[in-house]
Amino acid sequence: MSSRRRGAVAVLLAGAVAGGAVTLTACGSGEAAAASREPERLALPAPTGAHAVGRDSLHLVDMDRRDPWVPKAGARELMVSMYYPAYHPARKASRAPAPYMSTEGARAFLKEMKLELPAEVLGSTRTHTYEGAKARHGKFPLVVLSPGFRTPGATLTGLAEDLTSRGYVVAVVDHAYEAAGVAFPGRGILPCTACGKVGPTTFGPAAKGRAKDLRFVLDRLVGRKSPWKHADLIDKSRVGTGGHSLGGAAAAATMAEDPRVRAGVNMDGPFVDSGDKSGLSGRPFLMMGTEADHSPGGEDASWDATWKRLEGWKRWLTLSGADHFAFTDLAPLAGQLGEDDPEGLPGRRAAEITRDYAGAFFDEQLRHRHTPLFDGPSKANPEVIFQHGPR
């Protein structure tokens, strides 16, 4: 992992990797100060598109598979947050945006990370999503997103909201027992049983297991008799996938096995099966990573191996000064808490770059809308380094 890690994000990453006890002292703040200060009101960056954002929740159960982490729990369960283009609420409507996390879920997440931060800070974070909002008419591309290991799908809310506002249906998948803070019907908030069990020798199987999850989600969303009431919004011929860290590895593994996926994004995750059987060679793929960890010749050799075998449209971008969580909501939220690294990439910029480049990629590949962002480096985005690509 990168040696440059930003404030609250650094704490979360330290907990995710090492599993050790961490507090806001690691951010330069004392425990007493953390306990005495009032919870701060945070907000996700505003979406840039024209559509309002609606959201439904789906509980999916794959009866053909037992849960790999807790076999005695029975069939594999997934929670899917379905974001869809919606009509803007009436000005006089009193409906409030959907919560970022429940306070209980935030408490479980922070406890798992051993982070001394009031749960209300995450629980009260403002989103731009409205539960059950009236859906727009039309057909929209589908993007399926998978979060990083140990982090709930909520940490990709900002990206999901922005893509949805631009005219996408977005499915953010929570994988049972692989994160803290996610509630399942009849089970409550499940523990992160997999935490501490994923390492160099088990990362590949974990990513492939997630790929099975994502393919099952696709089966349910684009197959006959979809359980989602707005399934007619999905253009089945335009499907993309993406993810962060383990989720990025899973997105690539899903695309390699599933011809329904036309384009994919891996945000700072290793690749599995990056050799001749990668299965990605003919379809467009975007690789976005940290400069320290995912530059050519870096520690993660899977990026170099995969790059050589990608024969379709491809870009390899690294973000100067970014840490591992720069591609998630944790970056801009940490920035709002005053925890930006003065020498690193500010959380606000990390969110803008992730949003702009991921959105432009799917626009270009699923909607055939050319963008100059991928023509090469630009003065507007000096933090984005093109590896091997246009210069």
QUIJOWO-V697668 format. One record per residue. N is the residue number from 0. RES is the residue in one letter. OMEGA is omega in degrees with one decimal (NA if undefined). Layout:
# QUIJOWO-V697668
((N,RES,OMEGA) (N,RES,OMEGA))
This chain:
# QUIJOWO-V697668
((0,M,-177.5) (1,S,177.2) (2,S,179.7) (3,R,-178.1) (4,R,-169.4) (5,R,168.4) (6,G,-177.3) (7,A,176.5) (8,V,178.6) (9,A,-179.1) (10,V,179.8) (11,L,-179.7) (12,L,178.7) (13,A,178.8) (14,G,-177.3) (15,A,-175.7) (16,V,-173.2) (17,A,-178.4) (18,G,-177.4) (19,G,-180.0) (20,A,178.3) (21,V,176.8) (22,T,177.7) (23,L,173.4) (24,T,178.6) (25,A,179.1) (26,C,-178.3) (27,G,179.0) (28,S,-179.9) (29,G,179.2) (30,E,-178.3) (31,A,179.4) (32,A,-179.8) (33,A,-177.5) (34,A,-172.8) (35,S,-174.7) (36,R,178.3) (37,E,176.8) (38,P,-179.7) (39,E,178.8) (40,R,-179.1) (41,L,178.8) (42,A,173.9) (43,L,176.5) (44,P,-178.7) (45,A,176.2) (46,P,-174.5) (47,T,-176.5) (48,G,-174.1) (49,A,-174.8) (50,H,166.8) (51,A,-174.7) (52,V,173.7) (53,G,-179.5) (54,R,170.4) (55,D,175.0) (56,S,177.0) (57,L,172.2) (58,H,-177.0) (59,L,-179.7) (60,V,178.7) (61,D,-176.0) (62,M,-179.6) (63,D,-179.0) (64,R,170.9) (65,R,179.1) (66,D,-176.4) (67,P,-176.1) (68,W,-179.8) (69,V,-176.6) (70,P,-178.4) (71,K,178.0) (72,A,178.3) (73,G,-173.5) (74,A,-179.9) (75,R,-178.2) (76,E,179.6) (77,L,168.9) (78,M,-176.7) (79,V,174.5) (80,S,-177.2) (81,M,176.7) (82,Y,-176.3) (83,Y,177.6) (84,P,-174.7) (85,A,173.4) (86,Y,178.7) (87,H,177.9) (88,P,177.8) (89,A,-176.4) (90,R,-178.0) (91,K,-178.3) (92,A,-178.9) (93,S,-177.5) (94,R,179.4) (95,A,176.2) (96,P,179.8) (97,A,178.2) (98,P,177.4) (99,Y,171.4) (100,M,168.1) (101,S,177.9) (102,T,178.9) (103,E,178.0) (104,G,178.0) (105,A,179.9) (106,R,178.9) (107,A,179.3) (108,F,-179.0) (109,L,177.7) (110,K,178.3) (111,E,179.2) (112,M,-178.3) (113,K,-178.4) (114,L,178.6) (115,E,-179.8) (116,L,-179.3) (117,P,-179.5) (118,A,-179.5) (119,E,179.2) (120,V,176.4) (121,L,-177.3) (122,G,-178.0) (123,S,179.1) (124,T,-176.3) (125,R,173.2) (126,T,177.1) (127,H,-174.5) (128,T,179.3) (129,Y,-179.7) (130,E,174.2) (131,G,-180.0) (132,A,-179.8) (133,K,-175.8) (134,A,171.9) (135,R,173.5) (136,H,176.0) (137,G,177.9) (138,K,-175.8) (139,F,175.0) (140,P,178.8) (141,L,173.5) (142,V,178.9) (143,V,-176.4) (144,L,177.7) (145,S,-176.7) (146,P,177.0) (147,G,178.6) (148,F,177.9) (149,R,-179.4) (150,T,-180.0) (151,P,179.2) (152,G,178.2) (153,A,-178.0) (154,T,175.0) (155,L,-177.9) (156,T,-177.8) (157,G,178.2) (158,L,179.5) (159,A,179.4) (160,E,-176.9) (161,D,177.5) (162,L,-179.6) (163,T,-179.9) (164,S,179.8) (165,R,175.2) (166,G,176.6) (167,Y,162.8) (168,V,-176.0) (169,V,176.8) (170,A,177.0) (171,V,-170.5) (172,V,170.2) (173,D,-175.2) (174,H,-174.6) (175,A,174.6) (176,Y,179.9) (177,E,177.2) (178,A,176.0) (179,A,174.0) (180,G,-178.0) (181,V,-179.4) (182,A,177.0) (183,F,-178.4) (184,P,178.1) (185,G,-177.7) (186,R,-175.9) (187,G,-179.5) (188,I,-177.2) (189,L,175.9) (190,P,175.8) (191,C,-177.4) (192,T,-179.2) (193,A,-179.1) (194,C,-177.5) (195,G,-178.7) (196,K,-178.8) (197,V,179.9) (198,G,-176.9) (199,P,-176.9) (200,T,-177.2) (201,T,-178.9) (202,F,-179.3) (203,G,177.6) (204,P,179.1) (205,A,178.9) (206,A,179.6) (207,K,175.4) (208,G,176.9) (209,R,178.4) (210,A,175.1) (211,K,176.5) (212,D,-175.6) (213,L,177.3) (214,R,176.9) (215,F,176.5) (216,V,177.3) (217,L,177.8) (218,D,-176.2) (219,R,-175.9) (220,L,-175.5) (221,V,177.5) (222,G,177.6) (223,R,177.6) (224,K,176.9) (225,S,178.3) (226,P,-178.2) (227,W,-174.5) (228,K,179.6) (229,H,-176.0) (230,A,180.0) (231,D,175.5) (232,L,-171.8) (233,I,170.3) (234,D,-173.2) (235,K,-179.4) (236,S,-177.8) (237,R,-176.7) (238,V,175.5) (239,G,178.3) (240,T,179.8) (241,G,179.4) (242,G,-179.7) (243,H,175.1) (244,S,177.0) (245,L,176.3) (246,G,176.1) (247,G,176.1) (248,A,179.7) (249,A,178.7) (250,A,179.1) (251,A,179.6) (252,A,176.3) (253,T,-179.3) (254,M,-179.3) (255,A,-176.3) (256,E,-171.0) (257,D,-177.9) (258,P,176.8) (259,R,-178.0) (260,V,-175.2) (261,R,-176.5) (262,A,-177.1) (263,G,178.9) (264,V,172.7) (265,N,179.7) (266,M,172.6) (267,D,175.3) (268,G,173.8) (269,P,173.1) (270,F,172.0) (271,V,-175.3) (272,D,-177.4) (273,S,179.9) (274,G,-174.8) (275,D,-177.6) (276,K,-176.4) (277,S,176.2) (278,G,-175.9) (279,L,-164.4) (280,S,-172.2) (281,G,-175.4) (282,R,-175.4) (283,P,-178.6) (284,F,178.3) (285,L,177.3) (286,M,177.3) (287,M,-176.8) (288,G,176.2) (289,T,-178.7) (290,E,-176.5) (291,A,-172.1) (292,D,-172.3) (293,H,167.0) (294,S,178.8) (295,P,-179.7) (296,G,-178.0) (297,G,-176.0) (298,E,-179.0) (299,D,-176.5) (300,A,-177.6) (301,S,179.4) (302,W,177.9) (303,D,-178.3) (304,A,-179.8) (305,T,-178.7) (306,W,-177.9) (307,K,-175.0) (308,R,176.2) (309,L,-175.3) (310,E,177.2) (311,G,175.7) (312,W,-179.5) (313,K,172.3) (314,R,176.5) (315,W,-177.3) (316,L,171.1) (317,T,-178.2) (318,L,-179.0) (319,S,177.3) (320,G,-176.9) (321,A,171.4) (322,D,-172.2) (323,H,-176.7) (324,F,-179.5) (325,A,-176.6) (326,F,-177.5) (327,T,177.3) (328,D,-177.4) (329,L,179.6) (330,A,179.7) (331,P,178.6) (332,L,175.9) (333,A,178.0) (334,G,179.1) (335,Q,176.2) (336,L,-180.0) (337,G,-175.1) (338,E,174.9) (339,D,173.1) (340,D,-179.3) (341,P,-178.1) (342,E,-178.1) (343,G,179.9) (344,L,179.5) (345,P,-178.1) (346,G,179.5) (347,R,179.9) (348,R,177.9) (349,A,179.1) (350,A,-179.7) (351,E,-178.0) (352,I,179.1) (353,T,179.8) (354,R,-174.2) (355,D,-175.4) (356,Y,176.9) (357,A,178.9) (358,G,179.4) (359,A,178.7) (360,F,-179.6) (361,F,175.1) (362,D,-177.2) (363,E,-172.9) (364,Q,-177.8) (365,L,-179.0) (366,R,178.2) (367,H,176.6) (368,R,-176.4) (369,H,176.6) (370,T,178.2) (371,P,-178.6) (372,L,-176.0) (373,F,177.6) (374,D,179.7) (375,G,-179.9) (376,P,180.0) (377,S,178.1) (378,K,-179.3) (379,A,-178.5) (380,N,-175.9) (381,P,-178.7) (382,E,-175.9) (383,V,-177.7) (384,I,177.7) (385,F,178.5) (386,Q,177.3) (387,H,-172.8) (388,G,-179.4) (389,P,179.8) (390,R,NA))
